[in-house]
Amino acid sequence: MESKTSTFSERYGPWALVLGASEGVGSAFVEALAAEGLNVVLVSRRQGPLEEVASNVKAGYGIETRVVAMDLSLADAMQTLCAQVDDLDIGFLVNCAGGDTGNEDFLDRDLAADEAMLFRNCTLLMRVCHYFGGKMVARGRGGIVNMSSGAAVAGTPGLATYAGSKAFDLLFSEALWGELKPKGVDVICLMLADTDTPMLRRQMMMRGKIASLDEAPKGATPSHVVAEEGLRYIDKGPTRVVSSKLRIGSRIMGALGRNRAVAIMTVAANKIMGDKKGVAD
Ligand SMILES: NC(=O)c1ccc[n+]([C@@H]2O[C@H](COP(=O)([O-])OP(=O)(O)OC[C@H]3O[C@@H](n4cnc5c(N)ncnc54)[C@H](OP(=O)(O)O)[C@@H]3O)[C@@H](O)[C@H]2O)c1
């Protein structure tokens, strides 16, 4: 990635906090931020993969890292996180932990798991934006990146709670952009279509859509492209759609009735997941 080092790190450094940093889009952000000279706090549940990402960027870019292994869906996650990072001057926040591994009808799902996802994707995201956003406003600079999804464009059968949480992330981030921009803090929401991450590969392999985890899903956006766009467009919020097919698709769906939009989302999800859910009339 082409470096914009001094201006980027002066505006958003010295530390970045990446939630969901052990793989996929989150680890791509860790690398992109390290390349810009920011020190990075890496958060997710698995210590081993976090340590591996951290040691790679430390060796590659000579930055400092801190690893925090914790579950962001627990009720006391905010307190746990603050206790681990409160001594650091955090100028950049990336909320990546937000995927859904299932694709079942709502009534067949484990409600407790959906509630944990909702907490992680919405309540915890709101809390970190409130806490770190407040600190950024106090110092007059900073950046926040949140992830939404094509699933937020219209209700997606099989992903009811996830789609709802991503619609929250989108509208919440856009409103936050409007409030924080005049106070010197940039906010952007990235809307992703299918993106090549280990999570997507695991799901597609389970459904027989790819033969092995080494196979890149056809047409999926590479994770590093998401991170590069996030950093490139950070001051051009409120929203960046990181996929030309999603840009076109969401425009078309915006012009349709909501029932037609849900039908299109059903077909799109079936295509990615290899499922055969019925299309609503
Ligand atoms: N991949 C796609 O096709 C796609 C499409 C649209 C939108 N998005 C959005 O892009 C973002 C990143 O997606 P992704 O595909 O990289 O996968 P993801 O499964 O959302 O994120 C993976 C990262 O989050 C961490 N994580 C998950 N649950 C956690 C928890 N409870 N506590 C702490 N860490 C947790 C994982 O590490 P651990 O397992 O170590 O905890 C991993 O580092 C998500 O917000 C997703 O909604 C992705």
The ligand as an ORCA input file, in Angstrom:
! r2SCAN-3c Opt
* xyz 0 1
  N     -16.652    -11.490      5.036
  C     -17.720    -11.039      4.408
  O     -18.114    -11.573      3.357
  C     -18.469     -9.847      4.950
  C     -19.543     -9.340      4.204
  C     -20.238     -8.242      4.685
  C     -19.844     -7.650      5.869
  N     -18.801     -8.159      6.597
  C     -18.460     -7.526      7.867
  O     -17.062     -7.321      7.953
  C     -16.607     -7.497      9.285
  C     -15.442     -8.480      9.303
  O     -15.863     -9.691      8.799
  P     -14.925    -10.950      8.707
  O     -15.397    -11.752      7.562
  O     -13.499    -10.526      8.779
  O     -15.267    -11.888      9.941
  P     -15.851    -11.790     11.418
  O     -16.164    -13.180     11.732
  O     -16.898    -10.832     11.630
  O     -14.661    -11.206     12.218
  C     -13.691    -11.974     12.546
  C     -12.903    -11.295     13.680
  O     -13.725    -10.930     14.790
  C     -13.300    -11.660     15.945
  N     -14.474    -11.935     16.782
  C     -15.621    -12.504     16.404
  N     -16.461    -12.601     17.468
  C     -15.810    -12.051     18.527
  C     -16.125    -11.867     19.898
  N     -17.299    -12.264     20.410
  N     -15.223    -11.271     20.708
  C     -14.020    -10.885     20.213
  N     -13.663    -11.036     18.935
  C     -14.553    -11.629     18.092
  C     -12.630    -12.910     15.349
  O     -11.604    -13.452     16.123
  P     -11.739    -14.586     17.240
  O     -12.392    -15.764     16.605
  O     -10.312    -14.815     17.622
  O     -12.530    -13.991     18.340
  C     -11.942    -12.309     14.111
  O     -10.748    -11.662     14.456
  C     -17.819     -7.944     10.094
  O     -18.339     -6.845     10.790
  C     -18.814     -8.416      9.044
  O     -20.137     -8.174      9.452
  C     -18.104     -9.253      6.163
*
